[in-house]
């Protein structure tokens, strides 16, 4: 029940395309959902995050869509660029159970020029 | 921008040996974490640390593991007797406070290779 399932495992899009990465969870106690971006040789870096009382959040070219009833959330990258090529992880946290982030399995995104 | 720093970047150790991974969290942060990432797998939580004690730990964090804040700046993860399956990338993270809205900032990791 602690799992966060992420899909797809890998994704290739052309520059300017809109890659969409999906995550699903079971534990309804999760109440904070961050996305992390990881470049090779680097640690995960927080990209954007959402709480379940909001259905959508935008920061620059990155948008999270959140469907509380379906227990799903997704990351959209508008006007994707080759520099967005990285591994993306969704994660979830239960504030009442401490600070443990539960990560999805990751999506390796490649944006072709 | 302040960052979490980890040393060494790569550690090679014989099975059965003790290893200490070091981290310097961001200076005004109060919560510290260790995560690991086995090659090709997801990032997994190991332990969180606050006020000089463990606040939570996962099933992975067994008696072979320990954490310590030996001084005002360092945060260490010790593996007492390493096993082959301990080979992974180990990430240290820190946050100013706990809970949502308090992002956890990750270091670039230490790649631990057990031979």
Interface residues (C-beta under 8 A of the other chain):
Chain A: X31 X32 X34 X36 X41 X42 X43 X44 X45 X46 X49 X51 X89 X91 X93 X95 X97 X98 X99 X100 X101 X102 X103 X104 X105 X106
Chain B: X4 X31 X33 X35 X41 X42 X43 X44 X45 X48 X55 X56 X58 X91 X93 X95 X98 X99 X100 X101 X103 X104 X105 X106 X107 X108 X109
